[in-house]
Structure formats: C-alpha cells, structure tokens
Amino acid sequence: MSVQGQGADETPYDPQILLGIRTFRQPMWRSVVQAGLFFTIAVIGFSMILGQPPRPDIGWPVAALGVTLGLLLPGMATYGGRRRVDLYEEGFVVHSLFTTSRHRWSEVSDFTLATVLPGRGMRQAYVVYDVKGDRGLAIRLNRFLTGRGWSLPIGLEPTDIPGNAVTIALVMNAWRQRALVQGSGATA
C-alpha cells in the first residue's frame, strides 16, 4: 500500500473494516464553515450598502453573491450529496460539485497522499491517483503538482467511522487490492 508512514510489515488496521466502508462524504461541520465564510462576504456587501459613503452599486452584488454561494455550495455538498465518493465492486464514482467521474479498479494506480500548503504549519492532505491512458493539460498539471493525475475532493471523511485522508487512502487501496486479486483469480 502506498500510504506514507506505513511500513511493509505492519498492518495497523482491520481489512474487514476497510472493506466495509462504501462512501466518503463532506462532513456537516465543513459545510457550516463554508456557509459562514460566504455569509461573511454577504455581511461585507451589506456594510458597503449601509456604510459611509453608501455604495449600493457594489454592495448589493457582493451581498447577493455571498448569500447565494453560502446557501448553494454547502447545500449541494451536504444535502445534495455532490461531494462524495461511492465504492462498488467494479470501481468507484467521484462526485465533485459540478462533475462526476467513474473509474474501474483495474484502471487506476494505487492511492497515495499529497499535501496542500496554504500557510506555514498548516497542511491539508488529500488522496491522489492515476488512471491508465489519461492525457490532457489538466492531468499533466496535476501530475506535476502532486505526482498523480487525479485527486479525490479535499475534506472527505468516511461515513461510518472517524477518519481522514490517510483512512481514505487505506480504504481505496484495500478495495483496489481486493478487486485485483479477485480479477486475477477469475482469469486464472
């Protein structure tokens, strides 16, 4: 498995638990934080409308944008289920806010971690992987930045147990390994 910090001889997890996880979603607390950030933009817009000197020509669009994004994006991610990954025997489906991609286990590489460094001392880890035969500018750019062509949405968590990007990478690798073993056993 290609999760950083894990030795080849140690197995600090129960594979049955990993294979029992079927979905990763954005947790509710992340949606609340996102809504709060967008509503802060709306408050800035309203302060422009009521400020001295009043600037309603700028304030109303800023306030409308903040309220719209504060309701729409967290709602789509949490209640609409748009930011999630569903696992199946044949492969997995990645639902981002505006796109959906399907991959077969036999078409993807192992899953590993990459980090985003937004500031000193803050690291956001997320899961990256490659898909056989993928080409294109976006894939090449992502591969240059992370070492892999694709990434799962940042901030997902397993639905049934506590976890983070390390847990997601372990689960994805366990599902992939099982599918590859079953696939090679069926053809042999």
C-alpha positions as CSV (number, residue, x, y, z in Angstrom):
1,M,0.0,0.0,0.0
2,S,1.2,3.5,-0.8
3,V,0.2,5.5,2.2
4,Q,3.1,7.5,3.6
5,G,4.4,6.5,7.0
6,Q,3.3,2.9,6.8
7,G,5.8,0.1,6.9
8,A,5.5,-3.0,4.7
9,D,5.3,-5.4,7.7
10,E,2.8,-3.6,9.9
11,T,-1.0,-3.7,9.4
12,P,-2.4,-1.2,11.9
13,Y,-6.0,-1.7,10.6
14,D,-8.5,-4.5,10.1
15,P,-9.0,-5.1,6.4
16,Q,-12.7,-6.1,7.0
17,I,-13.4,-2.7,8.5
18,L,-11.8,-1.0,5.5
19,L,-13.7,-3.2,3.0
20,G,-17.0,-2.4,4.9
21,I,-16.7,1.3,4.1
22,R,-18.6,2.2,0.9
23,T,-18.9,6.0,0.9
24,F,-16.9,9.1,1.7
25,R,-18.7,12.4,2.2
26,Q,-18.1,16.0,3.2
27,P,-18.9,16.3,6.9
28,M,-21.6,18.7,8.1
29,W,-19.1,20.8,10.0
30,R,-17.2,21.7,6.8
31,S,-20.4,22.8,5.2
32,V,-21.2,25.1,8.2
33,V,-17.7,26.6,7.9
34,Q,-18.1,27.2,4.2
35,A,-21.5,28.8,4.7
36,G,-20.0,31.0,7.4
37,L,-17.3,32.2,5.1
38,F,-19.7,33.0,2.3
39,F,-22.1,34.8,4.7
40,T,-19.2,36.9,5.9
41,I,-18.8,38.1,2.3
42,A,-22.5,38.9,2.3
43,V,-22.1,40.9,5.5
44,I,-19.3,42.8,3.9
45,G,-21.6,43.6,1.0
46,F,-24.4,44.8,3.4
47,S,-21.8,47.0,5.2
48,M,-20.9,48.6,1.8
49,I,-24.6,49.3,1.2
50,L,-25.1,50.9,4.6
51,G,-21.6,52.4,5.1
52,Q,-20.4,56.0,4.8
53,P,-20.4,56.8,1.9
54,P,-23.0,54.2,0.9
55,R,-22.0,52.1,-2.1
56,P,-25.1,50.1,-3.1
57,D,-23.9,49.7,-6.6
58,I,-21.0,47.5,-5.3
59,G,-22.6,46.3,-2.1
60,W,-25.8,44.6,-3.5
61,P,-23.9,42.3,-5.9
62,V,-21.4,41.4,-3.2
63,A,-24.1,40.6,-0.7
64,A,-26.1,38.7,-3.3
65,L,-23.1,36.6,-4.2
66,G,-22.3,35.9,-0.6
67,V,-25.8,34.8,0.3
68,T,-26.2,32.7,-2.9
69,L,-22.8,30.9,-2.5
70,G,-23.5,30.5,1.2
71,L,-26.7,28.6,0.5
72,L,-25.9,26.9,-2.8
73,L,-22.4,25.4,-2.4
74,P,-22.7,23.9,1.2
75,G,-26.2,22.7,0.3
76,M,-25.1,21.0,-2.8
77,A,-22.2,19.3,-1.0
78,T,-24.1,18.2,2.1
79,Y,-27.8,17.8,1.3
80,G,-27.3,17.3,-2.5
81,G,-24.5,14.8,-1.9
82,R,-22.4,16.3,-4.6
83,R,-19.0,16.0,-2.8
84,R,-18.7,12.3,-2.2
85,V,-17.0,9.1,-3.4
86,D,-19.0,5.9,-3.7
87,L,-17.3,2.5,-3.8
88,Y,-18.5,-0.5,-5.8
89,E,-17.1,-4.0,-6.5
90,E,-16.2,-2.9,-10.1
91,G,-14.8,0.5,-9.3
92,F,-15.7,3.9,-7.8
93,V,-17.6,7.1,-8.6
94,V,-16.2,10.5,-7.7
95,H,-18.9,13.2,-7.4
96,S,-17.5,16.7,-7.3
97,L,-19.6,19.8,-7.1
98,F,-20.1,20.1,-10.9
99,T,-18.7,16.8,-12.4
100,T,-18.9,13.1,-11.9
101,S,-16.2,10.6,-13.0
102,R,-16.3,6.8,-12.9
103,H,-13.2,4.6,-12.7
104,R,-12.7,0.8,-12.7
105,W,-10.3,-0.6,-10.1
106,S,-8.3,-2.2,-12.8
107,E,-7.7,1.2,-14.5
108,V,-6.3,3.1,-11.5
109,S,-2.9,3.1,-9.8
110,D,-2.5,2.8,-6.1
111,F,-3.8,5.7,-3.9
112,T,-1.3,7.9,-2.1
113,L,-1.3,11.2,-0.2
114,A,-0.4,14.7,-1.4
115,T,-0.5,17.9,0.7
116,V,-1.6,21.4,0.1
117,L,0.4,24.0,2.0
118,P,-1.9,27.0,2.4
119,G,0.3,28.6,5.1
120,R,3.2,27.8,7.5
121,G,2.4,25.0,9.8
122,M,-0.9,24.1,8.1
123,R,-1.1,21.1,5.9
124,Q,-4.2,19.7,4.2
125,A,-3.7,16.1,3.0
126,Y,-5.7,14.6,0.2
127,V,-5.7,11.4,-1.9
128,V,-4.2,11.3,-5.4
129,Y,-4.1,8.5,-8.0
130,D,-3.5,7.9,-11.7
131,V,-5.9,6.5,-14.4
132,K,-4.5,4.4,-17.2
133,G,-4.5,6.2,-20.6
134,D,-5.4,9.7,-19.3
135,R,-3.9,12.6,-21.1
136,G,-4.5,16.3,-21.2
137,L,-3.3,19.6,-19.9
138,A,-5.2,19.4,-16.5
139,I,-3.9,15.9,-15.9
140,R,-0.3,16.9,-16.7
141,L,-0.6,19.9,-14.4
142,N,-2.0,17.9,-11.6
143,R,0.7,15.2,-12.1
144,F,3.4,18.0,-12.0
145,L,2.0,19.4,-8.7
146,T,1.1,16.1,-6.9
147,G,2.8,13.3,-8.7
148,R,-0.5,11.8,-9.8
149,G,-3.1,12.9,-12.5
150,W,-6.3,12.7,-10.4
151,S,-7.3,13.7,-6.9
152,L,-10.3,13.0,-4.7
153,P,-12.1,16.0,-3.3
154,I,-10.4,17.5,-0.3
155,G,-12.1,17.2,3.1
156,L,-14.0,14.0,2.6
157,E,-14.5,11.6,5.6
158,P,-15.8,8.0,5.8
159,T,-19.5,8.0,6.7
160,D,-19.4,5.2,9.2
161,I,-16.1,5.6,11.2
162,P,-13.9,8.6,12.0
163,G,-11.1,9.2,9.6
164,N,-9.2,11.5,7.3
165,A,-7.2,11.3,4.1
166,V,-5.0,8.5,5.4
167,T,-8.0,6.4,6.2
168,I,-9.5,7.2,2.7
169,A,-6.2,6.1,1.0
170,L,-6.1,2.9,3.1
171,V,-9.7,2.1,2.2
172,M,-9.3,2.8,-1.5
173,N,-6.1,0.7,-1.7
174,A,-7.9,-2.2,0.2
175,W,-10.8,-2.1,-2.3
176,R,-8.4,-1.9,-5.3
177,Q,-6.3,-4.8,-4.0
178,R,-9.4,-7.0,-3.4
179,A,-10.7,-6.2,-6.9
180,L,-7.3,-7.0,-8.5
181,V,-7.0,-10.3,-6.6
182,Q,-10.5,-11.3,-7.5
183,G,-9.9,-10.3,-11.1
184,S,-6.7,-12.3,-11.4
185,G,-8.3,-15.3,-9.7
186,A,-11.2,-15.3,-12.1
187,T,-9.0,-15.2,-15.2
188,A,-6.5,-17.8,-13.9
